[in-house]
């Protein structure tokens, strides 16, 4: 029964398919079915030992009290150094806000910048929280297609055509979820040119930028002429396998940082101090574990893409980043939503309908290859056997 006392704004919020599919998969497991999980974007590696030890030591040292709302100063200093080294961003602690996870930065940015009726351009297919939070804050979602033939990048002419007098914010995500596509540096330069003389902000979601297998990426905040209108969001969940620690940050102009800190005070108070100490070790300590995880993900990517391309009706581009395969299943003639459900219920492989990431994701399936090679091979075999039966039955009709 609908709660008659619920605020109207709650109707604008959307859930995430990954968690809905995970819940369904857990129900099937409880009934005795063996499920291979490819639905949730979570590294299957443990948090590196030195990071865990730094967090535990911080607890033992008594760093269990409130930190400053904007973030623990030694951690913000470490972020500034890291941003210069890995992102080529000139920044300082006044421009950094620490949050419990990267997702908070999406919410805070839209709450700070978007008025009802403002337009926000975002990638489609893209991370579902973008569209959900645009609608929640009263903004108008304006999708721009992420195109397979362009390596899952924007058509920049389409992007330019979507910019209007009401555009307040453009969201970019590179490497991207759900596709794994990486925006080429020249595309980043062009986006900067498009906003240079306009009162438009860019939200640059860079959570996967340490997980690139070929080529390079570029932070739009490294371009001095637009830096004051860029919000960079990053997190420790993917690169450092710290999903449960809930640690992220944003880089932005200091005036906006002050306003976001007000939201932090009214929402979370602060991020746990001992978690931020663990973050210092992640950024300043050895990076060999990040390199090792990236190498493992790259091997898995190659395995997944090769396997998917051998399945009847499937095709899958080998994208350069993140840990997702975005398989085109249009040649099967099946709806991606129907096929995703059938694969889970009949083959015991949990994956996601591409349409859960936007209308342009219809006809695709997303698999997170944050799983063992053994499980990947088993899942691919199950899907192959199922598709063989489905396609044979379709020919017989």
Buried (B, 14 or more C-beta within 10 A) or exposed (E): EEEEEEEEEEEBEBEBBBEEBBEBBEEBBEEEEEBBBBBBBBBBBEBBEBBBEBBEBBBEEEBEEEBBBBBBEBBBBBBBEBBBEBBEBEBBBBBBBBBBBBBBBBBBBBBBBBEEEBBBBBBBBBBBBBBBBBBBBBBBBBBBBBBBEBBBBBBBEEBBEBBEEEBBBBBBBBBBBBBBBBBBBEBBEBBBBBBEEEEBBBBBBBBBBBBBBEEEBBBBBBBEEBBBBBBBBBBBBBBBBBBEBBBBBBBBBEEBBEBBBEBBEEBBEBBBBBBBBBBBBBBBBEBEBBEEBBEBBBEBBEBBBEBBBEBEBBBBBBBBBBBBBBBBBEEBEBBBBEBBBBBBEEBBBBBBBBBBBBEBBBBBBBBBBBBEEEBBBBBBBBBBEBBEEBBEEEEEE
